[in-house]
Structures are given as structure tokens and as C-alpha cells.
Amino acid sequence: MEQELTRATVDPKYTWDVTRVYADDAQWEKAFEQVKEGGKAFAALAGTLAQGKEAILHACQQYAKLNEQLSGVYCYAMMKQNEDTTVAAYQALLGRAASLASELAADSAFFMPEMLALPEGTLESLIEDPAFADYGAMLKGMLRMKPHTLSAREEQLLAMAGDVCAAPENAYDMLTDADMDLGMTRGEDGKKTKLTDVRLLTFLGSRDRAVRKAAYVNTMNGYNKFGNAIAAMYAGQVKADLYQAKARGYKSARQAALYPDEISEDVYDSLIDAVHGGIGTLSEYLRIKKEQLGLSVMHLYDMYVDVDTGFDIQLDIEEAFDLFLKAVAPLGEDYVADASRALAERWIDVYETKNKRGGAYSSGGVYWTTPYVLLNHKKTYDGLSTLCHEMGHAMHSFYSNRTQPSSKADYTIFVAEVASTCNEILLSEYLLKAYEGNKQARIMLIGNLLEHFRTTVFRQTMFAEFEHKAHAMAEEGQTLTRDSLCEMYYGLNKLYYGRACKVDKEVSYEWMRIPHFYSSFYVYKYATGFCAAVALARGILSGDAQKLAAYRKFLTLGGSMPPIEELKVAGVDMSTPQPVCEALDYFAELVYEYRQLLSGEQA
């Protein structure tokens, strides 16, 4: 049986160094109290903004400083809790940090209403004032939010409800990260091994069909055992979304989620429509894969297995990191030099350890130090690709934090997936060039790129459709139950995969294991980000110096501009469906090349 690492047994060089945020818990406690006291001091500024420019500038400075400090308090607690989700002390710290965020939101609830109550034209003039250069994006955002900003007291009440609205996600995280036991499953060696969400993809990649079927069925049924509870949690999340949307006068929860970023709902709908148009090509790819696997019927648990081409990439973290640096070389020597610091300086928490948070993410929320990356690294191509992806996030944060003041450094989620996915495309293209004469390697690499399309563009769009339908059901007065959600999710899988695959009943429960559904209307950005990244990566690899410069400029923008405008700076216009359609055309080209390679191999 595989030896399970713990925080005590893993080599510290493969763990992130959170002491750069705070030296220890005692320093965190001091920072916590500083933010708490600062919030009260900021609340005392209520009623003073009409005194003039200096009073407004002071308030803007204090607001930005408090949010910068709060991000450090929250990120430290989150990272420590993620190291071992069962440690009660860090569960408590994270809970306190979340409560502090709600408390600070309540303390500052007067700020926007009072700013918007200033005489007509005041904010517009301040935006043009050099003294407010660091706060221009914030002031523009306030003006945009004016139609959906309530009175100071109403804003305070909404902020005070923050902890309540976060309860469904917190309960879900504790259930899935700490309390849920998926039991054991048999590995390829025939021995029983512990089944976890993190390990599921490894099992699904097994070439032993019995192994992947057992892991899939056991995982889905394991979640379904808690199906009524999880449905109640998700229904609570949707209700919280609807409550906040209605309170602010939005017509829907989706509009409330997209409006602050100046994203039209047409972008969401056109993504779904375009992807529906590509389902035929997706089905063709899956039929090709079914032939490769020698299956008469492809089940959903078969989609994740890598086809044996006689070529494989298995790299430990040092080897994977070195290859990552080579793949991103087109971004410039300075980019490579900056990125090369990450492993040596312990930005990255590398390996799966007992009770560690699953998945992977990058956090650039601590403005005064380096970004941080959580991995659960495996010696697989997926592990390599995940490293490249998360380092894309990290470097986006690195350059934004270095270039922008803290008030403008935090980029929106809409652009967040662009840099990460661009790195993955650069990796794919680097390896395809490196193995240009190796047919087996190219089949594997193109197959993985096609899988990336499937899991990021098609799968995430299906998730986005699920979210939209679930919220629409609730907005129409329907009750969200385990049965209604399972039925709807099963129908979506039939739509996306039913032309080429057997859609087994167990997939009905899969929505229960998707944590992103508790960050509502987030997942569509994976798909739009991927499509934007395809265009940008191809421009970078063209050798066009202006396209490279535009992309590097984009990495420094943080949240200084609306996300659609930032992407225009980079060289792609996501307000139109063109980038999505072009990405789907690229997908079709890859499917054709894949079929040709396989035909040539058989000839």
C-alpha cells in the first residue's frame, strides 16, 4: 500500500513557507487585532466625507490599507487550515478570519453610500485628480454600482449577513474535506487502497477498466449517501445568492454575479450556444477515443483514461518544474528568472498529505509577499500541466502586485484563468515541437490537449449551464432537492456526452462533488479564459514582438481596468463570440489531425 505522507513526514522544502506572511500564530493574532481596531476606526469616519477632498482621500487610503491587511489575515488562516483540514485550531482561525471579513464589511458599509451621496460630479472629478490615482478603479467601480447600492444601514445589514450566507459553503467544505470517508477501492495491484477525491483522477486514468469503474462508482455513491444534506447545502447557497441579488435590485442572481465585472449576460449565453454547436465535434473525438481503447461502449468513467501510445511523461516535481520553465521561455528571460524562484523559495506546497485540502490553487492575495501555490502533485502529465496552470496564476499575481498599488492589484476572476491556461497551451506546443518526429508522443500530446478542451471548454460550460438552470429553477419558485438536481444534471450529461457515451445513472450524483458550485457563476470563466488563452498563446508563439508585449502588459494590469478591456489590451475581444468560435475551430482541427495520425499509424 502506498505510504501516506503527513505534515510531519513530508520534506519541508516541498511545503510552502507561510512565515513570510506572519512569523507565527502570535503575529497573526496581532494582525487580527489591528484589523479589528482599524475597522472600528474606519467606521468612525462615517459622516465625515462631505468635509472635502482630504477627508475622502484619507478614507480611501484607510479602506485600501484595511483590505490589504485583511487579505493577509485571511490567507494565512486559510493556508494553515488547508495543510490539515482536521486541525481544530486552524479551523477556528479560518472561522475567525471569515467573521472578521464580515465585521469589516459591516464597519465599512457606510463608505460607498456616503461616497455616492456626494454632490453630482464629485467622484468624476476625483477620478481625474492625480492624488486619487491609486483609487481611480475603485471610484469608477462605485459609480457603476450606484444603481445597486443601498443606504448605509441597509449595506451594513447585508454585510452582517455575510457569515450566514457563507454557511452552506463552510458546511460543504468541512463535510467533503474532513468528515466524508469514501472508503477503500482496489488499485491495479489488486490491493485495497484508500479512496479520496484527490486520488479519483489517478484511478480514472487506470488502463484497468475494473479499477476506474470501481473508483468512479464508489465515489459517486459515496457522495450520494450524503445527497439530501448536500442538496440542502447547495439550495442554501442558491438562496443566499438570490437573497443578495434581490436585495440589490438585480433581476437575477446571474446578473448580480456578472454586473460588477461589466460582463454582459450575452457573453454567458453565447458561450453556451457556441459550445452546444461544438458537441458534434466533441462526440467525434470521443468516438475516436472509444476506438483507441477498444471498447464497444464508452462509459463516462472511460473518458479520463490515457490511451496507451507507448509514450509517457512521468516527472518528479524538480523535473516538472524545469520543464515548466522551458515551456514558458517564449514569455521572456525575465519571466523565466522570476518564475524560477518559486520552488526554491517555497511558494509551493507540493505533495498530498493526510487531510490536506484536495485539488490545486494559487493565492496571490497577500500583497506584501510572494504568491502561494497549493498542489497535490503526481508524476503524471496532468501533474505537470497543473503545475504550469497554477504557476500561470502565480506569475499573474506576482506581476500585478509588483506593478499596481494594493488597491488595484487584485484582478477579477474573469481574467484569472487566462494566464494559467496560456501556460498550459505553451506547454502543449513546446512538447509537440520537442517530439515533432515521434508519432506516439504526438498522439499522446494532442490527445491530452483534446482532453483539456473537453474538461475545460465543454465540461466547465456544462457546469455553467447547471448553475444557471439551478438558479433559474429557484427563481421560478421550484424547490431544489436531491432528485430535481440529479435529474437536471443527468439530462445535461446526456446532452453533452450522450451521442458517444453510455450515460450511467451514477453521474447524476457528480454535481455533489463540485466545490466551485459554492462560488456561484465562476466556472464559465474557465471556458472563456481557455478560449482567450488559445488566441493569446498562438499569438505569442507566432514570434510577433508586439503580441508578446501586449500579453506581458496584461499581466501587470491587476484590477486597474474592467476585465473585458484588459483582455483587449492583451489582444482579444471577449465581448464577442469570435474567440470562443475560433477556439472550437482549433479543437476541430486537432480532432482531424488526431484522426489522421491514428490512421497513419494503422496504415
TIDO-437417 format. One record per residue (C-alpha): x, y, z. Coordinates in steps of 0.001 Angstrom, whole numbers, plus 500000, padded with zeros to 6 digits. Layout:
<rs>
XYZ
...
</rs>
This chain:
<rs>
500000500000500000
501225503495499149
502775505277502132
500636508263503093
502598511424503814
501756513672506738
502850517224507563
505369515700509954
506957513328507419
506998515421504234
510302517202503496
509828520894504455
511377522036501158
508236520715499465
505943522802501683
505062526443501359
506694528903503738
503843530834505305
506182532598507721
506618535238505021
503028536231505735
503279536050509539
506137534534511508
503755532536513690
500234532396515067
501049535029517661
501907537533514937
498685536585513196
496797537395516387
498380540853516478
497446541462512845
493921540240513554
493540542773516354
494988545551514201
492383544912511502
489627544685514094
490649548006515660
491207549538512240
487690548576511232
486240550390514216
488369553443513459
487190553373509862
483553553099510954
484100556327512943
484742558129509643
481050557840508794
479597561292508214
482968562943507537
483283562522503756
481365565695502985
484189567671504654
486136567683501412
488898566155499346
491343565453502185
488724563585504205
487814561490501158
491448560740500357
492111559675503958
489106557340503850
490246555795500563
493733555227501965
492445553614505136
489972551444503240
492694550112500931
495084549526503850
492475547588505825
491619545354502887
495306544663502266
495779543683505924
492609541595505948
493789539601502922
496909538619504857
494906537577507914
492519535502505828
495107533895503531
497362532820506413
494443531181508210
493226529543505001
496639528119504100
497254526767507596
493812525174507634
494369523705504159
497549521966505333
495458519699507562
491733520317507476
491136518383510716
493229520654512980
490686522405515185
492979525353515948
493195526343512288
489539525643511667
488979528222514388
491439530698512878
489790530439509478
486363530880511029
487545533964512888
489098535374509729
485825534904507846
483935536570510683
486438539423510679
485830539921506969
482099540188507617
482739542536510535
484960544766508408
482346544784505658
479812545968508220
482212548621509572
482780549979506083
479197549611504867
478692553387505070
481566554081502683
480017553517499266
476583555007500041
478206558097501537
480577558462498593
477688558145496156
475717560761498121
478393563408497464
477361566228495126
476916565309491463
480218565259489624
482403564927492749
483531561369492114
484091562079488429
486411564947489326
488277562842491879
488891560146489275
490771562735487213
492704564045490243
496338562739490380
496069562468494184
493499559709493666
495453557808491010
495653554702493202
491904554716493758
490567555520490288
489438551943489584
487670551785492953
485874555096492325
484809554015488836
483504550794490331
481472552748492864
479866554820490133
478998551684488216
477429550099491317
475341553165492153
472048551673490874
472549548649493130
473928550369496229
471621550667499223
471529553022502157
474352552867504687
472184550984507197
470952548527504569
474507547933503366
475547547297506952
472782544728507416
473775542932504212
477398542868505338
476397541495508733
474652538634506928
477946537601505297
478654534798507786
475156533414507365
475419533437503578
478791531656503784
477418528862505997
476467526468503133
479958526586501635
481623526219505031
479471523202505874
480166521635502469
483919522154502829
484004520565506265
481905517608505096
483970516875501992
487444517806503257
487323516478506797
484325514282507629
483497512333504477
485055508901504120
484784507381500644
486154504070501876
488561501803500058
488918500716496445
491136498249494607
494170499515492737
495834497949489705
497842495672492001
494617494198493355
495221495607496826
492763497822498601
493763501455498998
492051504496500465
489782506318498047
489886510106498167
488640512816495852
492246513731495062
493074510160494063
489968509652491948
491558511048488794
494513508698489227
492144505746489407
490143507045486436
493388507139484482
493967503427485061
494055501221481975
492321498554484029
488646499227483382
487549497478486553
489739499821488616
488360503006487100
484753501780487189
485004500795490860
486611504102491867
484039506101489894
481003504210491167
482265504173494763
482997507907494699
479651508895493202
477711506606495502
479804507811498424
478630511368497771
475068510215497201
474977508803500725
475002512450501809
472843513545498878
469977515077500845
472367517014503078
474453518240500122
471312519243498235
470232521264501276
473669522913501402
473579523807497722
469983525012497964
471144527229500823
473919528623498619
471451529389495832
469042531015498291
471875533201499594
472687534231496028
469048535081495330
468692536978498580
471652539228497849
470604539750494228
467046540720495147
468242542955497965
470301544950495492
467662545141492798
469112542769490224
466739540810488015
468615537562488687
471480536049490654
473430535631487424
473118539311486571
474290540160490099
477380537985489636
478323539377486209
477408543049486625
480325544218488840
482832542991486225
480896544696483415
480241541333481774
477061541087479737
474850538072480262
475059537692476487
478680536542476967
477421533697479185
474623532724476826
476732532930473672
479342530671475294
476704528004475953
475235528380472453
478655528132470785
479649525095472835
476357523388472011
477335523864468376
480595522016469055
479039518953470698
479131517097467392
482917517527467194
483220516508470846
481264513350470039
483576512617467106
486591512911469411
485008510585471969
484199508025469270
487858508107468212
488911507561471807
486460504678472164
488110503009469146
491569503573470616
490523501941473870
488999499017472013
485606499500473649
482265498560472179
480583501039474539
482224504028476223
481036504891479718
481710508242481372
484328506676483629
486256505684480477
486715509273479276
489596510061481616
491931507182480813
495070507997478839
495330505885475725
498489503769475708
500564505110472803
503867503694474007
504893507159475191
504561508684478632
505807511636480669
506456510938484356
508337513660486168
509071514357489809
508491517923490953
512023519148490171
511902517705486650
508384519033486103
509414522487487307
512413522552484974
510196521607482036
507701524307483008
510474526918482807
511455525721479341
507867525785478120
507306529410479175
510598530636477696
508706532475474884
507406534832477578
510885536247478086
514074535695480064
512872537909482893
509644535910483210
511637532679483453
514018534200486011
511141535427488163
509229532149487925
512337530102488759
512223531437492318
509009529615493196
510271526153494127
513495527244495829
511736529972497826
508911527622498855
505991529331497202
504587525848496539
503041523210498814
503780520232496605
502521516840497752
499301515304499016
499489514797502776
496977513353505199
493860515530505482
495325518205503190
492864520149501065
492362518457497708
492877519939494263
495153522829493433
495036526613493568
497188529719493573
496734532560496023
498175535986495324
496098537669497993
498956538602500319
500165541784498682
503462542187500568
504931538777499853
505108536149497135
502154534271495660
501472530798497047
500524527607495205
498831524509496593
499356521278494647
498788517578495229
501498516665492734
501547513330490937
504121512069488430
501719512350485526
501232514627482554
498239516052484409
500512516839487351
502904518672485032
500057520555483365
498567521520486741
501918522928487836
502097525079484696
498496526194485213
498906527276488832
502225528983488127
500411530995485460
498110532294488189
501060532885490490
503014534913487943
499942536960487053
499662537847490750
503420538393491020
503474540990488241
500196542642489243
501303543007492870
504696544338491802
503246546874489362
499970548058490884
499161549565494287
497272547154496528
494005548937495750
494341547947492069
496413544740492228
493647542159492638
492450541030489208
488950539718488642
488094536058488202
487040536678484593
490668537240483588
492149534943486233
492098531795484100
493783533386481086
497397533414482266
497091529935483766
495615528402480633
498035530263478375
500850528493480221
499204525141479581
498901525867475861
502558526912475790
503436523608477476
501474521624474892
503049523467471971
506553523145473453
506204519396473824
504639518954470389
507645520707468889
510110518777471055
508607515467469887
507862516521466332
509166513293464782
507692510978467396
504225509848466273
503385508130469560
504363511233471505
502263513479469268
499256511210469626
499607511383473399
500141515150473457
497345516018471053
495120513591472943
495885515453476158
495196518802474511
491873517465473276
491150516311476823
491982519786478033
489397521164475622
486873518592476790
487376519207480501
487783522985480331
485594524237477499
482882521583477299
482780520315480894
483010523742482528
480357525108480183
478124522203481184
478765523162484812
477885526765483961
474642525581482397
473863523569485538
474389526623487737
472220528808485523
469425526242485426
469586525627489195
469324529324489981
466566529766487394
464619526905488995
464862528589492388
463945531976490941
460818530372489478
459859529087492920
460905525451492448
462459523632495392
465993522366494820
466088518782496030
468455515893495513
466084514390492951
465490517584490961
469179518471490836
470202514924489937
467614514754487161
468738518052485687
472434517168485898
471812513771484294
469997515472481420
472935517796480798
475315514853480646
473023513187478122
473118516361476016
476897516768476104
478006513126476028
475003511022475088
475812510868471359
479036508979472007
478830507552475541
476655505466477795
475464507894480457
475231505802483622
472944506785486497
475902507381488848
476773510608487007
473552512046488431
475415512470491720
478534514114490315
477319517666490894
477607516913494622
481410516788494403
481967520081492527
483126522670495111
483102525524492574
479306525495492678
479668527301496010
481403530192494204
478418530857492010
478817531717488324
482548531159488478
483080528101486306
482107529651482962
485238531755483275
487371528643482905
485857528167479452
486069531804478349
489578532056479812
490668528960477903
489335530339474632
491083533680475190
494290531860476141
494274529813472932
494294533014470877
496931534703473037
499278531708473170
499173531304469413
499984534992469060
502931534699471446
504285531664469596
503988533459466266
507078535451467225
505231538754466946
507007541014469449
504009543339469727
501685540477470671
504136539313473336
504470542848474702
500687543218474814
500340539995476773
503108540925479207
501380544285479709
498163542429480507
499928540502483295
500714543785485072
497228545306484958
495785543651488070
492311545084488535
493107548521487159
490672548159484244
487402546311483529
488289542706482600
486947542909479048
489143545972478476
492183544254479997
491781541392477549
491530543886474704
494911545205475848
496207541641475660
494821541333472141
491483539503472366
487892540793472480
485755538543474672
482686540772474315
482112538951471028
481635535195470458
484534535155467986
487275533895470364
485074531004471513
484210530075467926
487869530262466898
488878528042469812
486243525488468807
487578525633465236
491029524875466651
489511521957468551
488046520642465282
491459520973463588
493061518980466389
490414516253466139
491101515995462396
494884515833462941
494367513245465681
492317511064463362
494947511412460623
497769510437462969
495884507368464086
495020506400460514
498654506763459512
499702504610462450
497336501877461355
498339502036457672
</rs>
